[in-house]
Amino acid sequence: MAVPSKREIAQFWARSKQRDEFAPHLYGLDHPCCFACGWFSEHWDKPTPRARWQRATLDRAHIVPRSLGGADTVDNLLLLCRPCHQESPDWSEPREMARWIAKRPERPSKEWETLEAWFAAAAKVPEFQDALATIAGEPGAQQRAMDVLRDLLGQAGVHFGVGISPGTRVAVLRGAAERLRDGDTAAIPADGAP
């Protein structure tokens, strides 16, 4: 028997009498989200609801794990974001999953979390804030800052499964501060030569 699709799981819980216990953030079939915390991504938007659910980076999570006798059926599967799935209880009693979901804090969208991470990094780099303040009144200042950030991000590495790390964000902002302060928006050569 094949594991149900994400859309099939969502359809089941949308109609279930236990929806409030196991899928409190599932408000409709048009907008995929983590059933436990509500996390979603604007990038999952596709022309059809089926394609949206297919694209959603949500894990199929068992209420009762297979290792404890749980089945791969829609009534035993939830859609959870990776952090929720990793932290959810692996227990033979379904009520434990419902209790855990009831206490799970909400998360903002993936894009909002990324923005918050950049603001947190900017708070650690006061020289970036100072550089922005010094160019604020200049014509094209916003585009100049964006060009510098885009160029530096193109030179940044990413961690598998993490993306751009907090340390990389700080390094990018520190490099941007230097380039904006020096009036340099040109790309830095890979070999470090002038």
Secondary structure, 3 states (H helix, E strand, C coil): CCCCCHHHHHHHHHHCCCHHHHCCCCCCCCCCCCCCCCCCCHHHCCCCHHHHHHHCCCEEEECCCHHHCCCCCHHHEEEECHHHHHHCCCCCCHHHHHHHHHHCCCCCCHHHHHHHHHHHHHHCCHHHHHHHHHHCCCCCHHHHHHHHHHHHHHCCCCECCCECCHHHHHHHHHHHHHHHHHCCCCCCCCCCCC
